[in-house]
Amino acid sequence: MEKKWLEIGVSTGLVAIMIILLLLVQVVAPEGMARPGFALVFLLFMIAMGIAGIKLLDIPQR
């Protein structure tokens, strides 16, 4: 049960960080750099979720 809550917490946290980064890109990035900024945020999000998933697999389940 603990691992399930950890997975939910990690996923929720990463999604929240992604949303914040997307908003920052929209507000801060110059007009021509917004699209590459969005792509970079999504790429970083996919990598972070993959790393988090691998780390969560290593945690023994009770």
C-alpha positions in Angstrom: 0.0 0.0 0.0 2.9 2.4 0.8 4.4 1.9 -2.7 1.1 2.8 -4.3 0.9 6.1 -2.4 4.5 6.8 -3.3 3.8 6.3 -7.0 0.8 8.6 -6.8 2.8 11.3 -5.0 5.7 11.1 -7.4 3.5 11.2 -10.4 1.4 14.1 -9.0 4.5 16.1 -8.1 6.1 15.6 -11.6 2.8 16.6 -13.3 2.6 19.7 -11.1 6.2 20.6 -11.9 5.5 20.1 -15.7 2.5 22.5 -15.5 4.5 25.1 -13.7 7.3 24.9 -16.3 4.8 25.1 -19.1 3.3 28.2 -17.6 6.8 29.7 -17.1 7.7 29.0 -20.8 4.5 30.6 -21.9 5.1 33.8 -19.8 8.8 34.2 -20.0 10.0 32.8 -23.3 10.2 35.1 -26.3 7.5 34.5 -29.0 9.7 32.4 -31.3 11.0 30.2 -28.5 7.7 29.1 -27.0 7.3 26.0 -29.1 10.8 24.7 -28.6 10.4 25.5 -24.9 7.2 23.4 -24.7 8.9 20.6 -26.5 11.8 20.7 -24.1 9.5 20.7 -21.1 7.7 17.6 -22.4 11.0 15.9 -23.2 12.3 16.6 -19.6 8.9 15.4 -18.2 9.1 12.1 -20.1 12.7 11.5 -19.0 11.8 12.3 -15.3 8.8 10.0 -15.4 11.0 7.2 -16.8 13.6 7.7 -14.2 11.0 7.8 -11.5 9.4 4.6 -12.8 12.7 2.8 -12.8 13.5 3.9 -9.3 10.0 2.9 -8.1 10.5 -0.6 -9.6 13.6 -1.0 -7.4 11.6 -0.5 -4.2 10.5 -3.8 -2.7 6.7 -4.2 -2.4 5.3 -5.4 0.9 
